[in-house]
Amino acid sequence: MDTDLEAVLSIAREAAEIVRAVYRTPFAVEMKGPNDPVTRADREANTLICARLAEVFPGVPIIAEETPPESLAEAREMVRHERVFFVDPLDGTREFADRNPEFAVMIGLAIAGRAALGVVVMPESGEALCGRVSSSPVAFVEGPDGARRPLCVTDQRDPTKATMMVSRSHRPRLVEPVAERLGVRRIVPCGSVGVKVARVATGEAEIYVHGGSGAKLWDTCAPEAILVAAGGRFSDLDGDPIDYAYGGLALENGLVATNAALFDTVIEALTALR
C-alpha cells in the first residue's frame, strides 16, 4: 500500500465532503480579483486540507490557493524544500458558483521540482483520481463505492480522431488555431483544469492545451502527476517540464496535457503557430 497516496486521498475526500455540503446550500460568491471568485467552500476546504496535511506530513511546506505565500521571497524559500504540497481546495469555483458540477478538490505533491503524487476528487460524482509517478507508477480511479480501476490514457495517434478539451470560461485564442492545424473535429468545453486533465487520464479525451498565463502551480501539480502516472505527457507550450521549484506560482508559458502518442504532434503544431 502506498501510505502517502492513501493519506492524501483520505484528506481530499474529507475536503470534498465539505465542498459537497456547501454546494447543496445557498452560498455567497465573493471576488478576490477580476474573474477570480471565491466561496465559503474554497476557504473551509482549504483550512481542512492544510491542517490535515500539516498533521500527517509535518515540516512539508504547503502552497495553497486560499493561503498562498505572502511574498515571492517566501515562495522561493518554500520551494527550496525537497517535498512541497500544492493545494487547490476547489478548482473550478466559477462552475461551482454556476451550479455546474465540473469542479474538483486537488492535492499535489512535488518532489525535487517535479509533480510526483496527485489526488483529484470530483465532489458531485464521488470519483477520485489518484496517481504516483515513480519507476513503478500507480494510477487509478476510485468510485464513490470504493471500487478501484486502473487509469490509462488512449493510444490514439491520429489527431483527427482525437478529442480536445478546452476551457469553458477562459478559452485562449491559441486553441482554435491549434485545433484547426491538427484537424481536431471534436472539441469539448469543460470547467476546472483538474477535470479537463482527468478526461485525458481516463481516456475520454486525448488533448488539452491552455495557452494563457492564468493557471497557477496548484492548478497543475495533482493533475500532472495523475496523467503522467497513467501514461500521458504534461509540459508547457514548448514541451518543457513544469518546474515546481522555480520560485514563482504562475505558469508563464501555458500547459499541454496529452496522451503519449500525440504529444510530439501537438508540440510541433504549437511551435509552428508560435
Summary of the structure (lengths in Angstrom):
residues: 274
radius of gyration: 17.3
end to end distance: 44.6
largest distance: 49.2
contacts: 997
relative contact order: 0.15
helix: 34%
strand: 28%
